[in-house]
Amino acid sequence: MEKTINSNGIKVRGSESVGFENLVQGSSQFGIGIILTLAALVGIWGVACLIGGMAKSGSLIEMGRGFLTAVIGM
């Protein structure tokens, strides 16, 4: 499809303006950036919790035993 310039000086392709497409693409990229940032923060928090659990329990086996005790309730 050919790009033309309308009476307002905006490049258009068919009935859509190029500026609107850029806005939509920018918004999508911003949203994906927020989602990835939050996922990274949750991952970092999870690793910090594992490190804290290891420090408190003393060993990996004790941490596993404590986890099973918490889940099973025995």
C-alpha positions in Angstrom: 0.0 0.0 0.0 1.3 3.5 -0.8 2.0 6.1 1.8 0.4 9.5 1.2 0.2 12.7 3.1 -3.3 14.0 4.1 -4.3 17.6 4.4 -2.9 17.8 8.0 0.5 16.7 6.8 0.2 13.3 8.5 1.5 10.3 6.6 -1.3 7.8 6.2 -1.5 4.3 4.8 -5.1 3.5 3.7 -7.3 4.9 6.5 -4.8 4.4 9.4 -2.2 7.1 10.2 1.4 6.0 10.8 1.5 8.0 14.1 -1.3 5.9 15.5 0.5 2.7 14.6 3.7 4.0 16.4 1.6 4.9 19.5 0.1 1.4 19.6 3.5 -0.3 19.1 5.1 1.9 21.8 2.4 1.1 24.3 2.8 -2.6 23.7 6.5 -2.4 24.2 6.0 -0.4 27.4 3.5 -3.0 28.7 5.9 -5.9 27.9 8.7 -4.0 29.6 6.6 -3.6 32.8 5.7 -7.3 32.8 9.3 -8.4 32.4 10.5 -6.0 35.1 7.9 -7.3 37.6 8.8 -10.9 36.7 12.4 -10.2 37.3 11.6 -8.6 40.7 9.5 -11.6 41.7 12.4 -13.9 40.7 14.9 -12.0 42.7 12.6 -12.0 45.7 12.2 -15.8 45.4 16.0 -16.3 45.3 16.4 -14.1 48.3 13.8 -16.1 50.2 15.6 -19.4 49.3 18.9 -17.9 50.5 17.2 -16.8 53.8 15.7 -20.2 54.3 19.0 -21.9 53.7 20.7 -19.5 56.2 18.1 -20.1 58.9 17.8 -23.9 58.5 21.5 -24.7 58.2 21.4 -27.2 55.4 19.4 -28.1 52.3 18.1 -31.3 53.9 16.8 -29.4 56.9 15.2 -26.9 54.7 13.4 -29.6 52.7 12.3 -31.3 55.9 10.9 -28.0 57.2 9.1 -27.4 53.9 7.5 -30.9 53.9 6.5 -30.4 57.6 4.8 -27.1 56.7 3.0 -28.5 53.6 1.9 -31.8 55.2 1.3 -30.4 58.7 3.0 -33.2 60.7 
